[in-house]
Structure formats: C-alpha cells, structure tokens
C-alpha cells in the first residue's frame, strides 16, 4: 500500500546499488518531495542531491534549470563509468507560464505544452554537456515518465485513473551507435533494469521485467498496473495485446494514511471519473476506452480478471520503514494536490 510515510523496503536492492557494486559512479538529482533522502531511494548513490526542493513553492517555481546545472556540474567532473538518474518535476500540475513559450497559448493544455518545451530545452542542454565530455557515443540514455495527464477525457483532469491517457508514457532509449526506429510493443517500467543489464552485458539476477533489446520471446505480454490514489479508491488493471481490464474498488485508502499520519488533515480528493466497477475494453475496436464490454460471460474478461487477482495476491509482503512526515512536507504534499 502506498503511503506518504512509508519508505522503500530496505531489503530490496536498488538499481544504484547494483551498478555501484559493479564499479559505477552513481548519482541522483531529484526534484519531488517524496524522493527526499529519507525515502530510502538514496541507497547506492555516491551522490544524492535533493537541494532543488529548497528553491520555493512547487507550484510557483520551476526547478528544471537548477536541476540541470547540478547534473551538468557532476557529469563534467565524474570519471567513467557512471550512472546518473535525473528526475525532472517540470512539467507538473499546476502548470507554470514560461515567457519564452507564450506562443503556445494560455489555456491549461497550452501551459502544459509550455512546461514540456521548457523542460525539453534543459534536457537538450544536459545532452550537449554529455556530448562535450566526449561520452555521447559511449552512453546509453533512457527517457521515461511515471504518468501521463488527463485533459477532459471522461471529464477528468490531472492523473487520477488507469486509463491510457495516464498509463501511456514516453519510453525512449538512445543507444551508442544504435539505429533509430519505433517499437509499438507495450512495456512496463520494470523493464528498465533488465534492459540496462542487457546493454552492459551483465549477468542478470532474478528480476521482474524484460530486456527490451533482447530477441522478443513473448508475443502477448500481460501488463499490470495499480494505484491507491486518489484516496477512497483502489485501482488495478491488466492488459494484453487486445483487451484491457480495470477493477476500481471503493476502498477507504484515506484511513490507511490517517493511521500512519495522525495529524493528517482532510484527505479526500473529489474526482468525476473514478467510479467503482469492473471495466473491459477492446483496445483494437475501441482504443479510446469508451465502451465497457465486461460481463461474467465474456471469456477474455474472466481470464483477465482471474489473472489480475492472482498477480496482485502473488507478491511477497514488504517491510517499509516508517518515515517521519514533518509539517513542511505535509505543506508541500498539500500544495501538490496529494492531500487536502
């Protein structure tokens, strides 16, 4: 269960730990309050910098410029081999206006595009720094995101659901000397680490996920997603090459957070497009996920439902250390819309 006061299981080995153990210099530069060192994510990093969190209110300032400066300074001085994780929080609701990109317009989605352009420019500067170091042709670059955004689909806004406008995110891999192309296979975020192992020619430990650069052996992967946000709902989904099934349950997840953070204020977040039920969509005939075709007699739907239940119940319990959430962190979580 996801909670603002639960860190990562300390028995789990992080990507940074694995690469550090193989001689890599490791660094992380982050820009979200839940990624602070106290989360446990700093484990395995020689350098872990969350200082951009001090620049100001997350809805009033951009952190992309300072974050890029910090990462470039590190890259210029580090010896290879190196692994660097750079987490950009821009763009994110609420979307800021950037004068250099006012030509996009002033609507909500226009300002989102402004934020993307602003961040894209800083990432370009970062890549130029890698090139200037002489390592661009010896560096693998992976670009991805944790969620998409809703702009009126099903009367939704933000990123509250498991519909594809939220689940479909960029996954771009730039390889040294690699040919360009597009692969439309659905993938998961857990594929990142196995893919890195394949790139480096390392013997892969027992990990979930697939090496995306290895010869394809699974023509019809079943992919799973889960979220316990916004409060009051539990959402889970599974998909194959044609169908996608979602289960939305009316579960008061707010009580879990309340039990861990007794002084937590009102936590309910009202949404219009999260409604309890079982949903099945034919992604070939209905890629916009507009028609729920689930019924107990639909064999594909039943198979997906059984698979989803078995998958969600198959994981081993984890021991998450308790994180003390101070008033300043609560203020930032509140300002970002995670709690009220």
N, C-alpha and C positions, 0 to 999 in steps of 0.2 A: 504494500500500500504506500502510495506517495504521500509524504508529509514534509512540511517545511522544517520540521525539527528532527528529521532522520537523515543521517549521513550515509555514505555508501558502506556496504558490508566490508569490514577491514580484512576479511579472509579472502576476498576477491582480488585477483591480480589485475592491475590496470595496464593499459597499453604502454604508458610511460614506464612502468616497472619492467615490462617485458623487453622493451627496446633498450632501456638503461642497462639491463643485465647483459645485453649483447654489445655493449661498448658505445652506445649512442649518447651524445649530449642531449639532454631533454629540457624543454622549456614550454611553459604555458602562459598565455596572456589572455585574460578573461575580462568580461565586461557585464556580468549579470550577478545580482546579489546572491542567488542560490549557488553560485560557483565559487564562493569565497573559500579560502583555505580551510576553514572549519568544516566544510562539507566532506573532506577526506579526498577530494579529487586531486589534491596537490601531491599525493603519494607517488613517488617515482620521478618527479620532476626535480632537476637540479635547480631550476629557476621557475618560480610560480608567482606571477605578478597580477594582483587584482587591484592595483592602485588607481585605475581609472574610475573605480567606484566612488572615489572621493571628489570627482570633478563637479558634482552637483545633482540636482533632482533629475532622475532618469527620464522624465517626460519633458524636461526643459533644456537639456543639453545633449549634444552629440559626443560620443566617445571615440568615434572611428579614427579621428586624426591623431589623438594622443596614443591610442592603442597601436596604430601603425608605426608611430615614432618609436615606441618602446620595442616593438618586434624588430624593426629595421636595425636599431642600435644593437640588439642582441645578435642578429644574423651577421652583421658586419664583423663582429668580434669573435664569434664562436668557431671552434675548429670542427671539421667534419670527422665522422658522420654526425649528423644532428637531426633531431625530431622536434618540430615546433608545432604546437597547437595554438591557433589564434582564433578566439571567439569574438565575433562582431555582434553587438547587440543592435546596432542600427542596421536595417530599419526594424522598428517595432512600434506597435500601438503605444502611446498616441504618436501619430506621425508628425515630425517637425517639418517646417518650411525651410528650404535651403535656397537662398537668393540666386545662386548660380544656376539653379534649375527651375526657377519660377515659370519658365516657358511651358512646363508640363501642365500647369493649371493649378487651381486652388481647391478642387474637390478632395474628398477623403482619399480616393484611389490615386488622384494626381499627386498628393503629398506622399503617398506610399511610393510612387514611382520616383519622386524626388529623393526620398531616402535611399532607394535602391541605387540610383545614379551616384549619389554622394558616396555611398559605401563602395560601389564598384570602382570609383576613381581612386580610393585609398588602397584597395586591393591591387589595382594596377601598379600603383607606386611601390607596393610591397614586392610584387613580382619583378619589377625593374631592379630593385635592390638585390634580389637573388641573382638576377642576370649580371649585375655589376660585380658581384662577388665571384663571378665565373663558374657558378654552380647550377645554372638553369638547365643545362643539358645533363646534369648528374643528380637531378632532384625530381622526385615524384610529388605531384601536387594533387590533393584531393579536396574538392569543394562540395559541401553539402549543407543541409539545414535541418532544424528539428521540427519545423511545421510550416505549412502554408497559411494563407489568410482567406477569410470569408468577406465578400463584398456584396451582400444582398442575396446570395444563393439561399433559398429556403428561409428568407428573412433573417439570415444570420450575419453576424459581424464578429471580428476578432478571429479566434481559433478555438472554438468550443466543442467541435464534433470530430467524428471519424469519417466524414465524407471526404471524397477525393480532393476537394479544394484545400483541405487541411493536410491530408496524408501525402499527396504528391509533391515532392520537393526536389530541388536540383541534386544531382549526383554526378559530378564531373571529375574525371580522372585524367590528368595530364602526365604522360609517361615520357621519360627521356628517349627520344628517337621513335616514339610510338606514332602510329598512323592515326589520323582523325577519323571519326565515324560516330554513328548513333546506334545504340543498342536499346531496344524498347522492352527488354525483359523487366518485369517488376523485381525490385530488390529490397533488401532491408538494411537498416543501419548496422545491424550486427555483422554485415558482410565486410565492413571496413577493415577490421583487424585481420581476418583470413586473407583478404586481398593484399594487405601490406606484407604479410608473411610470404605470400607467393611472389610478390615483387622482389623481395630481398633474398629469395631462395632459401629461406629458413625452414627448418623442420617445424611443422605446425603442431602445437599442443592441442589438446582436446578442447575445441572451441565451437560454439554455435556459429551459424552463418556459412557462407560460401565464398570461395576465392573467385571473384568475378572475372578474372583474367585467365582462369583455367578452362580447358575444354568443357563445354556445357554437358552435364550428365543428367540434369533434372529438367525435363521439358515442361513440367507443370508444377512448379513450386507452390506450396500453400503458405501464404504470408499472414502473420498475426500482428495485431495492434491492440493496445489497451490504454485507457486513461481513466483517472479518477477525478477529473476536473471538467467542468465546474462542480462545486460542492452540490450534493444531493443526488448525483447520478454516477453510476459506474457504466463505462462504455467499453465494449470489446468487439473486435472484428476479425474475420478471416476471409481470405480471397484466394481464388485460383485463377487460371487463365480466362475464365468466362464469368464466374459468379462471385459475388461478394455478399457476405452475411454479416450483419451487425446486431449485437444484443445490447440494448440500453435498459438498465435496471434502475428503479427508483430506490437508491440506497443512500442513506444519510451519511455520506462520507465526511460531512462537516463535523459530526460527532467525534470522529477519529482525531481530526485535527484539534478539536476543542479539548479532548482528553490529554493531548500532548502539550498544548499551549493553553493553560487555564485562563490566562488574561487575554486570549484572542477575542477581538470584537466581532460584530456581526460578520458572518462568513458567507451567507447565501448570496449567490450571483444569479440574477434572473436572466434567463435566455428564452428565446422564442422557438428555437429549432432543435432542442433536445427533449425528446418525448419517449417515455418508456415503451418498449416493444421489441419485437424481432423483425428485422428487415432483410429482405433478399433482393438483390438487384442483378439483372442480366447485363453485364458490362459491355457485351457486344451489341445487343439490341438497344440498350438504354445506358450509354456511357455517362449521361448526366445524373444518373441515380434518381430518377423522378418517379418510378413506379415500383412499389413494393409488391413482389410476387410471392412472398413467403406463404406457405401453407404446410400443414403437417403431412400432406400427401405429396409434396414436392420432394423427390428423392435427393436431388442435389442439395437442396436446402437442409434436409435432415442430415445428410452426410457432413455438411459443413458445420452444422450445429454440434454434432457429436464430436467432431474433430476439435472445435473451439473449446468445448468443455474439457475434453481430455488434455489439451495442450495447457490450458490455464491451471489445471489441477496437477500437472506433472512437475512443476518447478519445486525445487527444494527451498525450504524456509531460509531466509537470510537474517542475519543479526545486524541490524542497523544501529550504529551508535547514536546516542541522543545528542542533539546539537542545541545549545542554549540560544534561543532567539531573543535578541535584545530589542529594545523599543525602536532603535534606529532601523533595524532590519524589518521589523513589523511595519514601520512607516513606509519603507521602500516597497515592500510587498503590497501594501495597501495602495500606494500610488501607481503601481503597475497593473492594478485591477485583479490581482490574485485573491485578495480578501477585501472585505468591506468593513 
